[in-house]
Each structure stands twice: as structure tokens, then as C-alpha cells.
Amino acid sequence: MAFKVPFVDPRAHYARLKAEIDQAIIGCLTNGDLINRHQLKDFERHLAHFVGVRYAVGVNSGYHALYFSLLAAGVGPGDEVITVAHTFVATVSAIIHCGAVPILIEVGEDYNMAVDRIEQAITHKTKALLPVHLNGRLCDMSILMEIAERHGLVVIEDAAQSLGATFDGRGAGSFGLTGCFSFYPFKVLGGFGDGGAITTNDERVARMATLLRYNGEDRETGEYHYHGQTALLDNVQAAVLDVKLSHLPEWLAHRRRIAQLYREGLAGVGDLQLPHYDESRRHDIYQNYVVRSARRDRLRTFLRDRGVETLVHWPKPMWEHQALGLGKPNLPWTERLCREVVSLPMSAETTTEQVSVTVACIREFFSVDR
Ligand SMILES: Cc1ncc(COP(=O)(O)O)c(C=O)c1O
């Protein structure tokens, strides 16, 4: 179905950047710059600068950024890692693939790890905290880092959804041992396929990730240091991402304007809860504009019938996917979010007209008791 207001618009996005993107791709192909060339190194340097750290290491997905970060932190069998269930499954799968046990705790009103629940989840097996900066907004990193320090825990930030967001002026991915980013096409910095990166100030971690992504090989000496994986960020992808990174600040500003329009149009409408929290400390970049309503499913159908595309992240709690074998934690709030959240159209291409259409439809829905 062709939507009048699409959730995202990759064709419009490419059309806008066509000249620059084509030049970057053709440059790589013409020069044979396919694997680990200067385009990747340039992108890593620019990304590290943008995040505010010393190193960035490009990998082929956000999942691999998480997995390699956990390995570099020494997480392994017998360890516990505290994280949330209200996240993309990759966060938890990365912990499982290290042989460790994910301890799932509640999120707060803002969908991020409830920092007041962390300490009661810590045991003698806890090795790391893995907060997820969801929807473009950081977790309360001052409290979280203080708890981690007091208990001697490593912090790995899942910043897949928060490139460019800050807490107390510091960038997502610059607080913990590492920050883990995803360049899945519909992230704020999206490639034309999968991609990811680890950011860190730790030289050892940067080197380990650099080796792990290349089957453990040191490309200078040819020596293999680990049983690694084939997980390098493609050079062509890096060239595209480098072009897009230079535009990111203007796109993030655009997202914030769109969020503000939603806020003005939807404040006080029905039982809708809008995603605006503690803006004195947080700079949100609105990867997703997530609203909540007890009538979410009927609202979505109503919008779909009027040509407005929405998404739900995520419609059922992760532990209800039986094959994942996660057991059933007692997380009533997370369960409720699965019933109530809906993400409205939001991208660098979302127009003010599209917001007006979406807002008008939502107001119409709530104007009568459906
Ligand atoms: C919160 C979160 N963590 C991890 C990931 C994994 O990233 P990727 O899809 O690049 O492996 C994503 C991507 O969707 C995500 O949103």
C-alpha cells in the first residue's frame, strides 16, 4: 500500500543527495577502493570527532558493535549483564552470544533503563551495565555511571538509536567503555544496507575490535590474534556514510522541528502521552517519535485507513518469543508499553505538511469516543 504519509522515505532521501552519493560510490568503484581503504578511515575519524571520543571502529552492524564490545569488556560465560527488555532483540542476543546471562530490568517513563532499579539487580556475577539510549534520548548517565563506578562494573552503551543525542552536553557513546551504533538504513545516520560502529577512548578496545572485525588478523603483520569474524564495515558503505555524516547536524535539527510540531499539534489530545522529558539535561534527536495511548491499535488502524504509516517498536515483550528462552521476568511496565506505544512518521524527509495531515487525523480519531 502506498502511504500518503510514509513512515520514512528512502527514495526521497536518495534523490536529495544523489549527486554527492553517486560521486562517493563511483569514486570507490573507479579506484577499486573496496575494502578497508581511506574512505573507511576518514569516516571513522569524523565519527569519533562527532561523538567526542578518540576512536571509532566501523563494523558491519550495530549487533557486531555490541558483541565485540562485550568481548572486549571480558564478558563471558558465568557473567551477568544488566539491560532492558524494551529494546531491539540484538541488544540481548549479543549478551547471549558471549555466553553471558542478560538480566532484564524495567525502563522508566522515557523508555530508558530505570536507573533506580539497577542496584537491586546487581549480584556477585554482574559484570556490565548495558543501557539502551532508546528513540534518540539518553539514559540518565550521571546516575548510571556513578552506580557502575561504585560497583566496579563496565558500561557498554547501546547508542544505536541516539547518534548526536547528548546528556549534560556529552554525546551518546562517549560515557561507557564503548558506544555501539547502527547505520541500518532508517537510523538517523543510515547507510544503504547494514553497518555499525564502536566508539571508545580505550586504545586496547579499539585495537581488539579492529582485529575481531577482520577474522582476528593484524593487517600490518598478517598475524592472527583472535578467532574473529568477517565483520568489517564495507568501504563503499563508509564512503556513503561519510557524506551523510556531514549533513547529520541539519537533519537532526529538522527532526527536532518535526517533534516540536507534533508537540504543538498533539498536546492534550485524548490520552496521548508525548515523548518530551527533562530537556534541561537531554538533547533528544528523535530517532523515533513515540507516543502512547490505551487505544493504540484502533488509532493505528484509523491512521492506516487514511494513508498515514506508523510502526510499533515492539508489539510483544521479548520474552514472549518462546524460542529465545528468556524466561518470564516481572516487568509490567515494559508489557504495557508493548500494548500502548506507536511511532509516528519521522525522518529527515518528513515535511510540515505530512505532520499536519498526521496531526489532523489523530485529532479526528480522538474527537469521538472510538
Ligand atoms: C536499540 C538497538 N540496538 C541494536 C540494534 C542493532 O543494530 P543492527 O540492526 O545494525 O544490527 C538496533 C537496530 O535496529 C537498535 O535499534
The ligand as a MOL file (V3000), in Angstrom:
LIG
                    3D

  0  0  0     0  0            999 V3000
M  V30 BEGIN CTAB
M  V30 COUNTS 16 16 0 0 0
M  V30 BEGIN ATOM
M  V30 1 C 18.4370 -0.3120 20.1810 0
M  V30 2 C 19.1080 -1.1000 19.1020 0
M  V30 3 N 20.1360 -1.8920 19.4220 0
M  V30 4 C 20.7940 -2.6110 18.4910 0
M  V30 5 C 20.4300 -2.5660 17.1560 0
M  V30 6 C 21.1410 -3.4430 16.1860 0
M  V30 7 O 21.6380 -2.7640 15.0970 0
M  V30 8 P 21.8020 -3.5170 13.6780 0
M  V30 9 O 20.4380 -3.7080 13.1260 0
M  V30 10 O 22.6320 -2.5850 12.8780 0
M  V30 11 O 22.4950 -4.8180 13.9500 0
M  V30 12 C 19.3750 -1.7320 16.7770 0
M  V30 13 C 18.9650 -1.6400 15.3570 0
M  V30 14 O 17.8390 -1.7450 14.9810 0
M  V30 15 C 18.6810 -0.9900 17.7690 0
M  V30 16 O 17.6630 -0.1990 17.4530 0
M  V30 END ATOM
M  V30 BEGIN BOND
M  V30 1 1 1 2
M  V30 2 1 2 3
M  V30 3 2 2 15
M  V30 4 2 3 4
M  V30 5 1 4 5
M  V30 6 1 5 6
M  V30 7 2 5 12
M  V30 8 1 6 7
M  V30 9 1 7 8
M  V30 10 2 8 9
M  V30 11 1 8 10
M  V30 12 1 8 11
M  V30 13 1 12 13
M  V30 14 1 12 15
M  V30 15 2 13 14
M  V30 16 1 15 16
M  V30 END BOND
M  V30 END CTAB
M  END
